[in-house]
């Protein structure tokens, strides 16, 4: 932390290194570093304890076990309340801010001490009261003993500390006890002259009347003799009263200085920089949409307070002003993630806000009806790849089944609830339950977990045992995860609400049922600051509230479906089936959730690996938008073929044949060594011997085709045989 120097208080530094006999500073709780905490705490939350002070003290340094990484920007706040923290933990009015540091960066991570220097020092008066320590920007690691546990008590000759509790927000939010703060108080006997003051209010509209209260401490028994106030720090005294008032008529930010004298220690001064803000302005804005395919036109709306009259927008955070309009639009033509900064000003003040990775502009796929980030329909007839049939290229085109290591296709399960389909047949597959280690299946999406702002995650689930515990999805590092806890769904430590490591819990209320499939959706509306579960399209449980426009869940490794990153024995798919997993980059409405429940989306995706010809492996895809029933422009596109040799596009209605497929072509034609037929053709379309081709396949408007699948594979009969992967065409 940045050291602070208190003018005229050199005696404090001397005392810190030459304590009189019996002074036992520091006092640490529960014990000195390196600490061994069992909880990382919540960024911006408060850890509380009680203290009994036997003799007046000055705390000039506080060491804290912070959970964020070294270098994280933070500030420290110290609060006190009368008698005890217990009963006051959810009553903000009971607490008084008594000390802060100047702000800086963490010098250490978890299980080590970061030292915060207080200016002015915290004056601990004789008595018993509650204390709250808050680190803004990082969680405070603490040692919990569980509800009803025994708090830790530490004692010196001068004072004692008794463990208390923690809140996930500033005297609000989720509350926990017993929680023992991990930290140390460095103190000296209260000898000397230490100026301090408070003002109320410290911000507001002009004309602003501020009442100043002298909080100076002196050990001189005759007390403070003189006061000299400079309300705008211009070097000219404005008042000699002990507790004056002053009216600020002009907009601006003002520093305030107080100089005091006593008969023993002489003169001392303190200046609080930018202490009074008259006509404050606070920058804020919304953007819509925040995710889409290029060219992506985004509308920005200024929501700043304080009546700004000037606006400066930087749409890509390159330091260049891109617009001075209040509510501009901007088109992103290149795929990427963009940080946006807004600076606003009124007649006397300015403010800026930067939203990191707010805009995601990506390329498009032909699956235009699908979720825009991720969509696993689990309709693959076989193999260890799972198609991501999303409408954009944010996440990779497929995920990888990291388990099982067992029999082929063990993870692709039949669904008795859908007539006409059996195990391992397309159109029905799901990520299936199999309580035989190591057959529990999990999908590594290959996508670095990076969600900023509003989004919706939904899936179908069929739980085999309501007493089971399993993780449904989450990051591969950290603790961002969703789990079925034996009775309902919960999100745990899922997001960083504007700061690092902020954790919260969002739980559904209705228990899972043993019979049949249920549809679950988690809708996080960042603009509104709410997160809500939906069961079968109906809001379920109590929504979680947080500060709007602050949600971030990123830097957590790859996103995993069917588990979270740690290879645990608590895969969700050990005891349950999962199907049609989707992530949307926006908060869906209840009507949209009901629509998504009605059917899977019209999509195309590949399976199988193909094999290479003289130059490359042929590829296969689709054009003319999604394979929606009644789409006359749908095409099957192939490339990487070999010109001037026979080649064909094989099309089939089935990709299963009693275990015969995939069929080893090398056993029939030596030139096809290592190549496999993924289907037996019902139709074979000859191609013109070109390197690329687009075959029109008009999809008729026949309702009976809803949910039907067709399959295609390109084949090259050259001097070296080659085949493409197979294309799954799922019609809706």
KOLLUMVEX-747779 format. One record per residue (C-alpha): residue in three letters; x, y negated, z negated. Coordinates in steps of 0.02 Angstrom, whole numbers, padded with zeros to 5 digits, always signed. Each point is the difference from the previous one (the first is absolute). Last residue first. Layout:
<recs>
ALAXYZ
...
</recs>
This chain:
<recs>
UNK-01859+01397+01882
UNK+00128+00101+00098
UNK+00161+00070-00073
UNK+00130+00020+00138
UNK+00149+00102-00065
UNK+00151-00018+00114
UNK+00129+00138+00010
UNK+00187-00033-00001
UNK+00072-00009+00174
UNK+00068+00146+00098
UNK+00160+00032+00095
UNK+00069+00133+00116
UNK+00176-00017+00068
UNK+00007+00020+00188
UNK-00169-00082-00003
UNK-00173+00063-00048
UNK-00049-00150-00109
UNK-00145+00019-00123
UNK-00111-00132-00080
UNK-00113+00047-00146
UNK-00182-00041-00037
UNK-00127+00039-00136
UNK-00185-00038-00020
UNK-00092-00025-00162
UNK-00183-00023-00041
UNK-00057-00109-00145
UNK-00142-00076+00100
UNK-00006+00090+00168
UNK-00182+00047-00026
UNK-00045-00184+00017
UNK+00043+00005+00188
UNK+00056-00167+00069
UNK+00134+00074+00112
UNK+00186-00023-00033
UNK+00085-00051+00162
UNK+00168+00087+00014
UNK+00113-00103+00113
UNK+00175+00076+00020
UNK+00145-00120-00019
UNK+00168+00059+00067
UNK+00185-00027-00029
UNK+00158+00075+00074
UNK-00087+00044+00162
UNK-00033+00171+00074
UNK-00180-00036+00044
UNK-00081+00088-00146
UNK-00108+00154+00011
UNK-00145+00005-00122
UNK-00024+00163-00094
UNK-00168+00034-00084
UNK-00043+00130-00132
UNK+00183+00006-00048
UNK+00069+00112-00137
UNK+00068-00114-00136
UNK+00160-00048-00092
UNK+00111+00083+00131
UNK+00174+00013-00072
UNK+00172-00042+00068
UNK+00164+00064-00074
UNK+00052+00086+00162
UNK-00115-00061+00139
UNK+00122+00043+00142
UNK-00007+00181-00062
UNK-00184+00011+00051
UNK-00107+00126-00096
UNK+00085+00011-00170
UNK+00052-00181+00017
UNK-00183-00051+00002
UNK-00018+00043-00185
UNK-00186-00024-00040
UNK-00056-00119-00137
UNK-00123+00079-00012
UNK-00028+00186-00021
UNK-00071-00019-00176
UNK-00178+00043+00047
UNK-00001-00117+00147
UNK-00004-00178-00060
UNK+00018-00158+00102
UNK-00175-00005+00071
UNK-00092-00104+00131
UNK+00148+00000+00118
UNK+00091-00116+00119
UNK+00163+00036+00092
UNK+00085-00143+00091
UNK+00110+00065+00140
UNK+00172-00004+00077
UNK+00081+00063+00159
UNK+00165-00088+00039
UNK+00030-00164+00093
UNK+00021-00110-00155
UNK+00037+00070-00172
UNK-00113-00059-00143
UNK+00047-00125-00135
UNK-00178-00063+00003
UNK-00179+00054-00025
UNK-00162-00097-00022
UNK-00172+00072-00034
UNK-00131-00129+00044
UNK-00162-00070-00073
UNK-00085-00129+00111
UNK-00177+00072+00005
UNK-00024-00006-00190
UNK-00172+00075-00034
UNK+00054+00093-00157
UNK+00148-00093-00073
UNK+00171+00067+00045
UNK+00089-00161-00057
UNK+00069-00131+00119
UNK+00032+00026+00188
UNK+00162+00091-00031
UNK+00056+00162-00080
UNK+00164+00085-00039
UNK+00123+00129+00063
UNK+00188+00007+00001
UNK+00119+00104+00103
UNK+00161+00048-00091
UNK+00149-00078+00086
UNK+00120+00011+00144
UNK+00017+00175+00073
UNK-00157+00061-00091
UNK-00025-00008-00188
UNK-00121+00096-00109
UNK-00165-00044-00081
UNK-00012-00028-00188
UNK-00175+00054-00050
UNK-00139-00118-00046
UNK-00057-00165+00073
UNK-00134-00125-00042
UNK-00157-00074+00075
UNK-00143-00079-00092
UNK-00188-00028-00012
UNK-00027-00029-00184
UNK-00065+00120-00132
UNK-00182-00009-00044
UNK-00131-00078-00114
UNK+00116-00044-00144
UNK+00080-00142+00098
UNK-00172-00075+00030
UNK-00041+00008-00186
UNK+00166-00085-00039
UNK-00038-00135+00127
UNK-00168-00034-00082
UNK+00082-00010-00171
UNK+00119-00132+00069
UNK+00180+00041+00039
UNK+00141-00098-00080
UNK+00138-00015+00129
UNK+00154+00092+00062
UNK-00092+00164+00014
UNK+00072+00163-00066
UNK-00082+00166+00047
UNK+00001+00183-00056
UNK-00122+00107+00098
UNK+00006+00156-00109
UNK+00060+00060-00170
UNK-00022+00169-00082
UNK+00029+00030-00185
UNK+00094+00100-00130
UNK+00180+00002+00060
UNK-00044-00134+00124
UNK+00006-00134-00134
UNK+00181+00048-00027
UNK+00035+00014-00186
UNK+00149+00118+00006
UNK+00105-00151+00037
UNK+00111-00049+00145
UNK+00012-00184-00047
UNK-00057-00114+00139
UNK-00187+00008-00023
UNK-00116+00145+00038
UNK-00123+00047+00137
UNK+00052-00149+00108
UNK+00172-00078-00027
UNK+00052-00179+00043
UNK+00187-00013+00021
UNK+00103-00099-00124
UNK-00074-00120-00128
UNK+00064-00164+00068
UNK-00176-00063+00019
UNK-00167-00021-00087
UNK-00043-00186+00000
UNK-00160-00085-00057
UNK+00008-00185-00043
UNK-00133-00085+00105
UNK-00128-00006-00139
UNK+00054+00022-00183
UNK-00064+00167-00063
UNK-00167+00083-00033
UNK-00031+00188-00012
UNK-00171+00059+00054
UNK-00098+00109-00120
UNK-00052+00173+00053
UNK-00079+00051+00163
UNK-00061-00105+00146
UNK-00103+00110+00118
UNK+00064+00065+00168
UNK+00019+00181-00052
UNK+00093-00057-00156
UNK+00075-00175+00014
UNK+00144-00062-00108
UNK+00030-00187-00024
UNK+00145-00123-00002
UNK-00027-00187-00024
UNK+00099-00161+00026
UNK-00122-00077+00124
UNK+00132-00033+00133
UNK+00091+00161-00044
UNK-00152+00111+00025
UNK+00056+00175-00046
UNK-00124+00134+00053
UNK+00030+00178-00060
UNK-00107+00125+00094
UNK-00055+00175-00049
UNK-00107+00120+00100
UNK-00058+00158-00086
UNK+00002+00175+00073
UNK-00095+00146-00070
UNK-00020+00083-00169
UNK+00105-00026-00156
UNK-00048-00181-00025
UNK+00118-00141-00044
UNK-00042-00109-00148
UNK-00078-00172+00025
UNK+00092-00146-00081
UNK+00138-00043+00123
UNK+00159-00070-00071
UNK+00113-00146+00044
UNK+00156-00013-00106
UNK+00124-00141+00008
UNK+00185-00026+00018
UNK+00108-00151+00037
UNK+00172+00063+00048
UNK+00057-00155+00093
UNK-00111-00152+00010
UNK-00150-00056+00103
UNK-00112+00142-00052
UNK+00122+00141+00024
UNK-00108+00148+00039
UNK-00042+00179-00045
UNK+00058+00022-00178
UNK-00136+00133-00012
UNK-00149+00019+00114
UNK-00131+00116-00073
UNK-00123+00127+00066
UNK-00117+00100-00111
UNK-00018+00154-00110
UNK+00161+00100-00006
UNK+00116-00147+00024
UNK-00015-00016+00188
UNK+00149-00108+00043
UNK+00053-00153+00095
UNK+00180-00058-00005
UNK+00121-00143-00013
UNK+00126+00065-00126
UNK+00168-00045+00072
UNK+00069+00098+00145
UNK-00088+00106+00132
UNK-00152-00111+00001
UNK-00177+00062-00024
UNK-00137+00121+00050
UNK-00120+00129-00072
UNK+00091+00051-00159
UNK-00078+00147-00090
UNK-00071+00052-00167
UNK-00122+00146-00007
UNK-00144+00016-00123
UNK-00128-00041+00135
UNK+00052+00156+00094
UNK-00019+00029+00187
UNK-00008-00183+00046
UNK-00062-00042+00174
UNK+00064-00170+00055
UNK-00039-00115+00147
UNK+00113-00151+00019
UNK+00008-00189-00013
UNK+00129-00136-00025
UNK-00052-00181+00029
UNK+00112-00152+00013
UNK+00018-00182-00052
UNK+00171-00075-00031
UNK+00172+00073+00032
UNK+00023+00186+00022
UNK+00175+00068+00030
UNK+00035+00183-00040
UNK+00138+00042+00125
UNK-00087+00107+00131
UNK+00071+00174+00035
UNK-00174+00065-00038
UNK+00063+00138-00113
UNK-00149+00116-00011
UNK-00027+00117-00146
UNK-00055+00181-00004
UNK-00007+00118-00148
UNK+00072+00162+00068
UNK+00149+00009-00118
UNK-00079+00063-00111
UNK-00166+00088+00023
UNK-00150-00107-00043
UNK-00047-00035+00180
UNK-00114-00147+00032
UNK-00006-00066+00176
UNK+00046-00155+00095
UNK-00145+00013+00118
UNK-00036+00081+00165
UNK-00172+00000+00075
UNK+00016-00061+00177
UNK+00134+00125+00040
UNK-00006+00180-00060
UNK+00118+00060-00135
UNK-00139+00065-00111
UNK-00174+00005+00073
UNK-00111-00121+00092
UNK-00177+00022+00062
UNK-00093-00074-00147
UNK+00090-00130-00103
UNK-00015+00034-00187
UNK+00102+00158+00009
UNK+00151-00106+00036
UNK+00150+00100+00059
UNK+00172-00042-00064
UNK+00161-00054+00083
UNK+00132+00016-00135
UNK+00043+00181+00029
UNK+00031-00039+00184
UNK+00157+00106+00005
UNK+00037+00098-00160
UNK+00097-00086-00138
UNK+00121-00145-00013
UNK-00144-00114-00032
UNK+00036-00144-00019
UNK+00082-00155+00076
UNK-00141-00017+00126
UNK+00063-00140+00110
UNK-00097-00154+00050
UNK-00033-00059+00177
UNK-00001-00154+00108
UNK+00100-00100-00127
UNK-00087-00139-00098
UNK-00032-00176+00064
UNK-00030+00061+00177
UNK-00181-00054+00013
UNK-00169+00083+00027
UNK+00038+00141-00119
UNK+00005+00181+00060
UNK+00141+00053-00116
UNK+00019+00179+00059
UNK+00054+00133-00125
UNK+00156+00099+00042
UNK+00040+00169-00078
UNK-00081+00108+00132
UNK-00173+00062+00040
UNK-00172-00044+00069
UNK+00022-00182-00052
UNK-00165-00074-00057
UNK+00068-00075-00161
UNK-00090-00166+00028
UNK+00146-00102-00064
UNK-00029-00185+00027
UNK+00124-00135-00048
UNK+00020-00187+00023
UNK-00137-00064+00117
UNK-00137+00125-00037
UNK-00064+00072+00162
UNK-00119-00065+00134
UNK+00139-00061+00117
UNK+00092+00165+00008
UNK+00094-00057+00157
UNK+00146-00058-00104
UNK+00046-00182-00032
UNK+00162-00089-00041
UNK+00018-00090-00164
UNK-00019-00169-00084
UNK+00002+00006-00190
UNK-00028-00167-00085
UNK+00026-00026-00187
UNK+00176+00069-00010
UNK+00040-00120-00143
UNK-00125-00134-00045
UNK+00089-00163-00036
UNK-00084-00142-00095
UNK+00060-00178-00007
UNK-00042-00152-00106
UNK+00007-00189+00014
UNK-00037-00146-00113
UNK-00033-00187+00001
UNK-00114-00051+00142
UNK-00050+00177+00044
UNK+00110+00138+00068
UNK-00013+00173+00074
UNK+00129+00131+00050
UNK-00058+00164+00077
UNK+00114+00149+00032
UNK-00038+00158+00100
UNK+00101+00161+00002
UNK-00019+00104+00158
UNK+00008+00187+00031
UNK+00038+00049+00179
UNK-00066+00018+00177
UNK+00029-00149+00111
UNK-00137-00113+00067
UNK-00064-00073-00164
UNK-00133-00130+00037
UNK-00027-00143-00123
UNK-00154-00090-00060
UNK-00002-00157-00106
UNK-00104-00057-00149
UNK+00078-00159-00075
UNK+00101-00040+00154
UNK+00186-00036-00018
UNK+00057+00151+00101
UNK+00157+00101+00037
UNK+00120-00081-00125
UNK+00165+00093+00020
UNK+00087+00085-00147
UNK-00011+00173+00079
UNK-00144+00054-00113
UNK-00100+00073+00147
UNK-00157-00108-00003
UNK+00079-00153-00080
UNK-00143-00119-00037
UNK+00018-00179-00063
UNK-00153-00089-00069
UNK-00025-00180-00057
UNK-00150-00080-00083
UNK-00019+00119-00147
UNK-00154-00021-00110
UNK+00061+00089-00158
UNK-00045+00176+00048
UNK+00059+00103+00148
UNK-00119+00113+00096
UNK+00072-00032+00173
UNK-00068+00122+00128
UNK+00111+00090+00125
UNK-00074+00083+00155
UNK+00108+00137+00074
UNK+00012+00044+00185
UNK+00088+00166+00028
UNK+00073+00029+00174
UNK+00043+00129-00060
UNK-00099+00127-00099
UNK-00075-00033-00169
UNK+00028-00040-00182
UNK-00023-00157-00105
UNK-00163-00048+00086
UNK-00036-00124-00069
UNK+00110-00108-00111
UNK-00033-00082-00167
UNK+00086-00148-00081
UNK+00073-00069-00159
UNK+00105-00150-00052
UNK-00030-00080-00169
UNK-00006-00190-00018
UNK+00016-00088-00166
UNK-00080-00173-00023
UNK+00116-00048-00142
UNK+00129+00130-00051
UNK+00084-00024-00170
UNK+00151+00104-00052
UNK+00106-00019+00156
UNK+00155+00018-00110
UNK-00022+00005-00188
UNK+00137-00108-00074
UNK+00065+00024-00177
UNK+00102-00118-00106
UNK+00098+00002-00163
UNK+00064-00141-00113
UNK+00079+00003-00172
UNK+00015+00164-00096
UNK-00025-00059-00179
UNK-00106-00158-00001
UNK-00118+00051+00141
UNK-00017-00052+00181
UNK-00112+00046+00147
UNK+00008-00021+00190
UNK-00144+00065+00108
UNK+00003+00012+00190
UNK-00142+00036+00123
UNK+00018+00050+00183
UNK-00142-00053+00116
UNK-00080+00075+00155
UNK-00105-00115+00109
UNK-00165-00087+00026
UNK-00014-00171-00082
UNK-00098-00055-00154
UNK+00088+00100-00137
UNK-00076-00048-00169
UNK+00106+00023-00156
UNK-00035+00058-00177
UNK+00119-00006-00148
UNK+00041+00121-00141
UNK+00152-00063-00096
UNK-00016-00177+00066
UNK+00151-00087+00076
UNK-00072-00016+00175
UNK+00051-00037+00181
UNK+00190+00002-00008
UNK+00082-00041+00168
UNK+00120+00128+00074
UNK-00114+00047+00144
UNK-00052+00165-00080
UNK-00185-00030+00041
UNK-00074+00007-00175
UNK+00157-00061-00091
UNK-00035+00023-00186
UNK+00109-00062-00143
UNK-00030+00072-00173
UNK+00079-00055-00164
UNK+00027+00065-00178
UNK-00024+00189+00013
UNK-00010+00086-00168
UNK+00066-00053-00170
UNK+00041+00180-00046
UNK+00118+00010+00150
UNK-00031+00176+00068
UNK-00072-00077+00156
UNK-00132+00067+00119
UNK-00082-00103+00137
UNK-00176+00047+00054
UNK-00061-00176+00044
UNK-00170+00005+00084
UNK-00037-00093+00162
UNK-00177-00039+00057
UNK-00014-00019+00189
UNK-00130-00110+00086
UNK-00003+00032+00188
UNK-00066-00135+00117
UNK+00018+00098+00108
UNK-00048+00184+00012
UNK+00076+00134-00108
UNK+00159+00076-00068
UNK+00092+00011-00166
UNK-00157-00019-00106
UNK+00054-00011-00136
UNK+00184-00031-00037
UNK+00121+00094-00111
UNK+00157-00051-00091
UNK+00172+00056-00053
UNK+00154-00074-00081
UNK+00116+00112-00099
UNK+00097-00079-00145
UNK+00106+00118-00103
UNK-00014+00156-00107
UNK-00137+00127+00040
UNK+00099+00156-00038
UNK+00057+00084+00161
UNK-00088+00120+00115
UNK+00024+00128+00138
UNK-00161+00099+00025
UNK+00020+00169+00083
UNK-00109+00101+00116
UNK-00095+00159+00041
UNK-00178-00033-00062
UNK-00086+00144-00090
UNK-00171+00047+00068
UNK-00138+00077-00108
UNK-00111-00052+00086
UNK-00056-00039+00177
UNK-00112-00131+00081
UNK-00057-00008+00182
UNK-00036-00178+00055
UNK+00011-00155-00110
UNK+00121-00089-00117
UNK+00105-00048+00153
UNK-00018+00158+00104
UNK+00037+00187-00023
UNK-00013-00020-00189
UNK+00118+00081-00125
UNK-00005+00054-00181
UNK+00080-00014-00172
UNK+00167+00044-00075
UNK+00046-00084-00165
UNK+00143-00127-00011
UNK+00080-00057-00164
UNK+00086-00161-00051
UNK+00149-00084-00086
UNK+00078+00141-00100
UNK-00018+00115+00150
UNK-00140+00121+00042
UNK-00060+00117+00138
UNK-00171+00084+00001
UNK-00053+00123+00136
UNK-00187+00025+00021
UNK-00081+00166-00048
UNK-00113+00074+00132
UNK-00187-00024+00010
UNK+00003-00021+00187
UNK+00166+00058+00068
UNK+00177-00022-00065
UNK+00056-00118+00138
UNK+00177-00059+00025
UNK+00008-00156+00109
UNK+00060-00057+00170
UNK-00051-00178+00035
UNK-00068-00017+00177
UNK+00075-00130+00112
UNK-00042-00164+00084
UNK-00067-00095-00152
UNK+00077+00075-00156
UNK-00120-00017-00147
UNK+00036+00020-00186
UNK-00146-00015-00121
UNK+00026-00030-00186
UNK-00126+00019-00142
UNK+00017-00090-00165
UNK+00067+00011-00178
UNK+00083-00149-00084
UNK+00155-00109-00003
UNK+00024-00096+00162
UNK+00085+00071+00153
UNK+00056-00146+00108
UNK+00031+00065+00175
UNK+00152-00088+00071
UNK-00020-00147+00120
UNK+00052+00064+00122
UNK-00003+00189-00017
UNK+00133+00110+00080
UNK-00062+00164+00073
UNK+00118+00150-00007
UNK-00033+00151+00111
UNK+00036+00160-00095
UNK+00010+00174+00072
UNK-00120+00148+00010
UNK-00079-00069+00160
UNK+00094-00118+00113
UNK+00132-00129-00038
UNK+00042-00184+00028
UNK-00179-00046+00038
UNK-00011-00163+00096
UNK-00039-00177-00056
UNK-00128-00098-00098
UNK+00025-00145-00120
UNK-00047+00099-00156
UNK-00162-00020-00093
UNK-00057-00031-00179
UNK-00153-00028-00110
UNK-00150+00040+00114
UNK-00145+00009-00122
UNK-00120+00147-00014
UNK-00175+00011-00072
UNK-00079-00079+00155
UNK+00059+00149+00105
UNK-00111+00122-00097
UNK+00026+00176+00069
UNK+00148+00047-00111
UNK-00070-00097-00149
UNK-00073+00146-00097
UNK+00172+00066-00043
UNK+00131-00135+00038
UNK+00010-00047-00185
UNK-00007-00146-00124
UNK-00023-00150+00117
UNK+00055+00012+00183
UNK+00169-00021+00084
UNK+00057-00006+00181
UNK+00171+00015+00084
UNK+00021-00018+00189
UNK+00146+00063+00106
UNK+00027-00036+00185
UNK+00048+00118+00140
UNK+00081+00011+00172
UNK+00056+00181+00035
UNK+00190+00011+00016
UNK+00017+00160-00100
UNK-00145+00117+00031
UNK-00167-00011-00088
UNK-00033+00094-00163
UNK+00061-00130-00124
UNK+00076+00047-00169
UNK+00002-00172-00080
UNK+00131-00100-00095
UNK-00058-00163-00080
UNK+00116-00146-00034
UNK-00008-00161-00102
UNK-00117+00055-00139
UNK+00002-00130-00140
UNK-00044+00059-00174
UNK-00095-00056-00156
UNK+00011+00129-00139
UNK-00104+00155-00041
UNK-00080+00026+00171
UNK-00128+00141+00016
UNK-00024+00056+00179
UNK-00135+00091+00097
UNK+00017+00074+00173
UNK-00063-00029+00176
UNK+00053+00047+00178
UNK-00083-00111+00130
UNK-00030+00034+00184
UNK+00074-00104+00140
UNK+00074+00153+00082
UNK-00075+00154-00084
UNK+00096+00118-00113
UNK+00136+00122+00054
UNK-00051+00134-00126
UNK+00102+00129-00096
UNK+00141-00112-00056
UNK+00173+00061-00048
UNK+00095-00158-00041
UNK+00184-00027+00029
UNK-00017-00108-00096
UNK-00036-00029-00185
UNK-00145+00084-00088
UNK-00189-00011-00006
UNK+00012-00147-00005
UNK+00155-00104-00025
UNK+00045-00131-00131
UNK+00149-00105+00047
UNK+00045-00076-00117
UNK+00036+00065-00176
UNK+00024-00160-00098
UNK+00064+00059-00170
UNK+00163-00098+00001
UNK-00011-00155+00108
UNK-00003+00020+00188
UNK+00154-00060+00091
UNK-00027+00041+00183
UNK-00181-00056+00018
UNK+00034-00139-00125
UNK+00122-00082+00118
UNK-00122+00006+00144
UNK-00136-00081-00106
UNK+00117-00137-00064
UNK+00022-00059+00178
UNK-00179-00063-00006
UNK+00020-00180+00060
UNK-00065+00041+00173
UNK-00065+00178+00011
UNK+00096+00096+00132
UNK-00089+00134+00100
UNK+00085+00154+00069
UNK-00069+00071+00166
UNK-00055+00180-00025
</recs>
